[in-house]
Amino acid sequence: NLRKALRLGAVLVGDRVVGVGAVKRLGAHHDTIERRSGFKDLDAFLAEIGYLCIHPSFREKGLAGKLFESLLSECPGAVYATTREDHEAMQHILKKNGFTRVGQPWDSRKSPGKKIHLWVGPRRDCPPE
């Protein structure tokens, strides 16, 4: 849902969009994540980073990490992310950028049988809007 986006990012190779990501406004899902994860300090975070996706033909080239870092550099303050427990590439990016897994995992609605984890990022100074 792009209406939640504060910032959008794209990876271009030539004139082709091969990746996208967003910094999302907090909304109703914020309370749901807090309730499901059991992590009670989400109010300290101003946005969620997500919707990160790279076309399969362009994966394992470092593009997702660069996109993530670019989005993070323009964040509106401390951010969090959620990812499936089996998404090792995203977990690597989160760890590399100082994020920590917190709370309890919960069942994914989009991927039955999979769990979702909450990751919180370090506080950082960000450029004003």
C-alpha positions as CSV (number, residue, x, y, z in Angstrom):
1,N,0.0,0.0,0.0
2,L,1.9,3.0,-1.3
3,R,-0.2,5.5,0.6
4,K,1.7,4.5,3.7
5,A,5.0,5.5,2.2
6,L,6.9,8.5,3.5
7,R,9.8,7.8,1.1
8,L,10.0,5.5,-1.9
9,G,13.2,4.1,-3.4
10,A,13.9,2.3,-6.6
11,V,16.9,0.5,-8.1
12,L,17.4,1.3,-11.8
13,V,19.6,-0.7,-14.2
14,G,19.6,1.3,-17.4
15,D,16.0,2.4,-17.8
16,R,14.6,-0.7,-16.0
17,V,13.3,-0.7,-12.4
18,V,14.7,-3.8,-10.8
19,G,14.1,-3.1,-7.1
20,V,11.8,-1.1,-4.8
21,G,11.5,-0.2,-1.2
22,A,9.8,2.2,1.2
23,V,9.9,4.0,4.5
24,K,6.3,3.6,5.7
25,R,4.2,5.8,8.0
26,L,3.0,4.2,11.1
27,G,-0.7,3.2,10.9
28,A,-3.1,0.7,12.4
29,H,-0.7,-2.2,11.7
30,H,1.7,-0.5,14.2
31,D,-0.6,-1.6,17.1
32,T,-1.0,-5.1,15.6
33,I,2.8,-5.5,15.4
34,E,3.2,-4.4,19.0
35,R,0.5,-6.8,20.2
36,R,1.7,-9.8,18.2
37,S,5.4,-9.3,19.0
38,G,4.9,-8.3,22.6
39,F,7.4,-5.5,22.2
40,K,6.0,-2.5,24.0
41,D,8.4,0.3,22.9
42,L,7.3,0.8,19.3
43,D,6.1,4.3,20.1
44,A,9.8,5.4,20.1
45,F,10.0,4.5,16.4
46,L,8.7,6.9,13.8
47,A,8.4,4.7,10.7
48,E,8.8,1.2,9.3
49,I,11.2,0.3,6.5
50,G,9.8,-2.3,4.1
51,Y,8.3,-3.4,0.8
52,L,11.9,-4.2,-0.2
53,C,12.0,-6.3,-3.3
54,I,14.6,-7.0,-6.0
55,H,13.9,-8.7,-9.2
56,P,15.2,-12.3,-9.1
57,S,17.6,-11.8,-12.0
58,F,19.3,-9.0,-10.0
59,R,19.6,-10.6,-6.6
60,E,22.9,-11.4,-4.8
61,K,24.5,-8.3,-6.3
62,G,24.3,-6.1,-3.2
63,L,21.4,-4.0,-4.6
64,A,19.0,-4.7,-1.8
65,G,21.6,-3.6,0.8
66,K,22.3,-0.4,-1.1
67,L,18.6,0.4,-1.5
68,F,18.0,-0.3,2.2
69,E,20.9,2.0,3.2
70,S,19.7,4.7,0.9
71,L,16.2,4.5,2.4
72,L,17.6,4.4,5.9
73,S,19.7,7.5,5.3
74,E,16.6,9.5,4.6
75,C,14.6,8.1,7.5
76,P,12.5,10.3,9.7
77,G,14.2,9.0,12.9
78,A,14.4,5.6,14.4
79,V,12.7,2.9,12.3
80,Y,11.8,-0.7,12.6
81,A,11.3,-3.6,10.1
82,T,9.6,-6.9,10.0
83,T,10.7,-9.9,8.0
84,R,10.0,-13.7,7.8
85,E,12.2,-16.0,9.8
86,D,13.4,-17.7,6.6
87,H,14.4,-14.5,4.8
88,E,18.1,-14.7,5.5
89,A,19.1,-12.1,3.0
90,M,16.9,-9.4,4.7
91,Q,18.1,-10.5,8.1
92,H,21.7,-10.0,7.0
93,I,20.9,-6.5,5.8
94,L,19.2,-5.7,9.0
95,K,22.1,-6.9,11.2
96,K,24.6,-5.1,9.0
97,N,22.7,-1.8,9.6
98,G,22.6,-2.2,13.4
99,F,19.1,-3.6,13.7
100,T,18.3,-6.0,16.5
101,R,15.6,-8.7,16.6
102,V,13.2,-8.1,19.5
103,G,9.9,-9.5,20.9
104,Q,8.3,-12.8,20.0
105,P,7.8,-14.1,16.5
106,W,4.2,-14.4,15.2
107,D,2.5,-16.4,12.4
108,S,2.6,-14.9,9.0
109,R,-0.8,-14.3,7.3
110,K,0.7,-14.1,3.8
111,S,3.0,-17.2,4.2
112,P,1.2,-19.9,6.2
113,G,3.6,-21.9,8.3
114,K,6.2,-19.1,8.5
115,K,6.9,-16.7,11.4
116,I,7.5,-13.0,11.3
117,H,10.1,-11.3,13.4
118,L,10.3,-7.6,14.5
119,W,13.7,-5.8,14.1
120,V,14.4,-2.4,15.6
121,G,17.0,0.0,14.3
122,P,19.3,2.2,16.2
123,R,18.4,5.8,16.8
124,R,19.9,8.2,14.2
125,D,19.8,11.8,13.3
126,C,18.1,12.3,10.0
127,P,17.8,15.2,7.6
128,P,14.7,17.4,8.2
129,E,11.8,17.0,5.8
